[in-house]
Amino acid sequence: MLEYDYNDDDTTSGGHLMLREQRQTLYYMRLIEHEMPKLVAYRKPFVAPEKSPIIVRSLEYGGEDHPANAKRVAVVAVDDLPLTDEYSIHKFKLLAGPRWSLKPPTNSGVSELAEWGNGFVKISCEDFSYPAQNLKWISDTLDRLIKEANDPEKDTFVDVPQDFGHLYSAARKQKLGEHRRGRILERPTIHDFPQEWLPDDVLEPYENM
């Protein structure tokens, strides 16, 4: 029984829900009109970086919905990261674990003829529903690895050798013989050949590398 007499002067519960949604919409519209212009004071011109060290790879299935559409994979060369010295580079590779590889990972967007240097790190994520969330997790993880590797107050693990077990395991699965006689660590590339041995049509693409 109602506590007061209903005189047909009120709306239903569904009507109140609709009014609440309208009030919320008006609230955000007022913010856009009155508060957003104040952000102009913090506007800065965009300056494109000279070099983008991180390569991001995505998956698409011809416009069809697929769980892997949100997955993101990032590959970056260790030499392009802001690591302070050789000790931080060594610690970074230890922290990366099996995500670190000496040569560019397959399907990473990095040329197989690129200089190996200190190797590459590949991080992937598909735990979240949106691609931007997965990419943000990758970015945050990479920042944490760099911060931990550059921290001078923590152990540098200089006495811990680099683990190549995952590299040899992958080489054995490929069955190409690269796990024999140290080919993984000392595999010759085109950069090891004397330039006078190479014809001009082969040497020209590598002159600017």
C-alpha positions as CSV (number, residue, x, y, z in Angstrom):
1,M,0.0,0.0,0.0
2,L,1.4,3.4,-0.9
3,E,2.3,5.9,1.8
4,Y,0.7,8.7,-0.1
5,D,-2.1,9.0,-2.6
6,Y,-1.1,8.7,-6.2
7,N,-2.6,11.5,-8.2
8,D,-1.1,10.6,-11.6
9,D,1.5,13.4,-11.1
10,D,4.6,11.3,-11.1
11,T,6.4,9.1,-13.7
12,T,7.2,5.4,-13.4
13,S,10.5,3.9,-12.3
14,G,11.6,3.5,-15.9
15,G,10.9,7.2,-16.4
16,H,13.2,8.1,-13.4
17,L,15.9,6.0,-14.9
18,M,15.6,7.9,-18.2
19,L,15.8,11.2,-16.3
20,R,18.9,10.1,-14.5
21,E,20.6,9.2,-17.7
22,Q,19.7,12.6,-19.1
23,R,21.1,14.3,-16.0
24,Q,24.4,12.4,-16.4
25,T,24.6,13.3,-20.1
26,L,24.0,17.0,-19.3
27,Y,26.7,16.8,-16.6
28,Y,29.3,15.6,-19.1
29,M,28.2,18.0,-21.7
30,R,28.7,20.9,-19.2
31,L,32.2,19.6,-18.5
32,I,33.0,19.5,-22.3
33,E,31.7,23.0,-22.7
34,H,33.2,24.7,-19.7
35,E,36.2,22.6,-18.5
36,M,37.7,21.2,-21.7
37,P,38.8,24.6,-23.1
38,K,41.0,25.0,-20.1
39,L,43.2,22.1,-21.3
40,V,44.5,24.3,-24.1
41,A,47.0,25.8,-21.6
42,Y,48.7,22.4,-21.4
43,R,48.8,21.8,-25.1
44,K,52.3,21.0,-26.5
45,P,53.3,20.6,-30.1
46,F,54.0,17.1,-31.2
47,V,57.5,16.3,-32.2
48,A,58.0,13.0,-34.0
49,P,60.9,11.0,-32.7
50,E,63.9,10.6,-35.0
51,K,63.8,6.8,-34.5
52,S,61.1,4.5,-33.3
53,P,62.9,1.6,-31.5
54,I,59.7,-0.4,-30.8
55,I,58.0,-2.4,-33.5
56,V,54.4,-3.4,-32.8
57,R,52.7,-6.2,-34.6
58,S,48.9,-6.9,-34.6
59,L,46.7,-9.6,-36.0
60,E,43.7,-9.2,-38.2
61,Y,41.3,-11.8,-39.7
62,G,39.8,-9.9,-42.6
63,G,37.5,-7.8,-40.5
64,E,36.0,-10.9,-38.7
65,D,35.8,-11.0,-34.9
66,H,38.5,-13.2,-33.4
67,P,39.9,-13.5,-29.9
68,A,43.4,-12.9,-31.3
69,N,42.4,-9.5,-32.7
70,A,43.2,-7.8,-29.4
71,K,46.7,-9.4,-29.2
72,R,49.7,-7.1,-29.5
73,V,53.4,-8.1,-30.0
74,A,56.2,-5.7,-29.4
75,V,59.9,-6.2,-30.5
76,V,62.7,-3.9,-29.6
77,A,66.5,-4.1,-30.0
78,V,68.3,-4.0,-26.7
79,D,70.9,-1.6,-28.1
80,D,68.0,0.9,-28.7
81,L,66.9,0.9,-25.1
82,P,68.0,3.6,-22.6
83,L,70.3,1.3,-20.6
84,T,73.2,3.0,-18.8
85,D,76.1,0.6,-19.1
86,E,77.1,-3.0,-19.9
87,Y,76.1,-4.1,-16.4
88,S,72.5,-2.9,-16.9
89,I,72.4,-4.5,-20.4
90,H,73.5,-7.8,-18.9
91,K,70.9,-7.5,-16.1
92,F,68.2,-6.5,-18.5
93,K,68.8,-9.7,-20.6
94,L,68.7,-11.8,-17.5
95,L,65.4,-10.2,-16.4
96,A,63.9,-10.7,-19.9
97,G,64.6,-14.4,-19.7
98,P,63.2,-16.4,-22.7
99,R,61.7,-13.2,-24.1
100,W,65.3,-12.2,-25.1
101,S,66.8,-13.7,-28.3
102,L,70.1,-13.0,-30.0
103,K,68.8,-12.7,-33.5
104,P,65.5,-10.9,-34.6
105,P,62.5,-13.1,-33.9
106,T,60.6,-14.4,-36.9
107,N,57.6,-12.4,-38.1
108,S,58.8,-9.4,-35.9
109,G,59.2,-6.9,-38.7
110,V,62.9,-6.7,-38.2
111,S,65.2,-7.7,-41.1
112,E,67.1,-10.9,-40.5
113,L,70.1,-9.1,-41.9
114,A,70.1,-6.4,-39.2
115,E,73.0,-6.1,-36.8
116,W,72.4,-8.5,-33.8
117,G,74.3,-6.4,-31.3
118,N,72.9,-7.3,-27.8
119,G,69.9,-9.1,-29.2
120,F,66.2,-8.4,-29.2
121,V,63.3,-8.5,-26.7
122,K,59.9,-9.7,-27.7
123,I,56.9,-9.2,-25.4
124,S,53.3,-10.2,-26.3
125,C,50.0,-9.8,-24.4
126,E,46.5,-10.9,-25.1
127,D,45.0,-11.0,-21.6
128,F,42.8,-7.9,-22.1
129,S,39.8,-7.3,-24.2
130,Y,41.1,-4.2,-26.1
131,P,44.3,-3.9,-28.1
132,A,45.2,-0.6,-26.4
133,Q,45.1,-2.3,-23.0
134,N,47.4,-5.1,-24.2
135,L,49.8,-2.6,-25.7
136,K,49.8,-0.5,-22.5
137,W,50.7,-3.6,-20.5
138,I,53.6,-4.3,-22.8
139,S,54.8,-0.7,-22.5
140,D,54.6,-0.8,-18.7
141,T,56.4,-4.1,-18.5
142,L,59.2,-2.8,-20.7
143,D,59.5,0.3,-18.6
144,R,59.7,-1.8,-15.4
145,L,62.5,-3.9,-16.9
146,I,64.5,-0.9,-17.9
147,K,64.0,0.8,-14.5
148,E,65.1,-2.4,-12.7
149,A,68.1,-2.9,-14.9
150,N,69.3,0.7,-14.4
151,D,68.8,0.8,-10.7
152,P,72.3,1.2,-9.2
153,E,71.3,0.4,-5.7
154,K,70.4,-3.2,-6.6
155,D,72.5,-6.2,-7.5
156,T,73.8,-6.2,-11.1
157,F,74.0,-10.0,-11.2
158,V,77.3,-9.7,-13.0
159,D,78.4,-13.1,-11.7
160,V,75.3,-14.8,-13.2
161,P,76.0,-16.1,-16.7
162,Q,73.5,-15.5,-19.6
163,D,71.2,-18.5,-20.2
164,F,71.0,-19.6,-23.8
165,G,68.9,-22.7,-23.1
166,H,65.8,-21.4,-24.7
167,L,67.8,-20.5,-27.9
168,Y,69.3,-24.0,-28.2
169,S,65.9,-25.6,-27.5
170,A,64.3,-23.5,-30.3
171,A,67.2,-24.4,-32.7
172,R,66.7,-28.1,-32.0
173,K,63.0,-27.9,-32.8
174,Q,63.8,-26.3,-36.1
175,K,66.2,-29.1,-37.0
176,L,68.4,-26.9,-39.1
177,G,71.6,-27.8,-37.3
178,E,72.1,-24.3,-35.8
179,H,72.5,-25.8,-32.3
180,R,75.8,-27.5,-33.3
181,R,79.3,-26.1,-32.9
182,G,78.1,-22.7,-31.5
183,R,76.3,-21.5,-34.6
184,I,73.7,-19.7,-32.6
185,L,76.2,-17.4,-31.0
186,E,78.7,-17.1,-33.9
187,R,76.7,-17.6,-37.0
188,P,78.3,-15.7,-39.9
189,T,76.3,-13.1,-41.7
190,I,76.8,-11.0,-44.8
191,H,78.5,-8.4,-42.7
192,D,81.4,-10.8,-42.0
193,F,82.4,-11.1,-45.7
194,P,85.0,-8.7,-47.1
195,Q,83.3,-6.0,-49.2
196,E,85.5,-6.7,-52.2
197,W,84.0,-10.2,-52.4
198,L,80.5,-9.0,-52.8
199,P,79.1,-7.9,-56.2
200,D,77.8,-4.3,-56.4
201,D,74.1,-5.4,-56.6
202,V,74.5,-7.2,-53.3
203,L,76.6,-4.6,-51.6
204,E,74.5,-1.5,-52.4
205,P,71.6,-2.3,-50.0
206,Y,74.0,-2.6,-47.1
207,E,76.1,0.5,-47.6
208,N,73.6,2.6,-45.6
209,M,73.1,0.1,-42.8
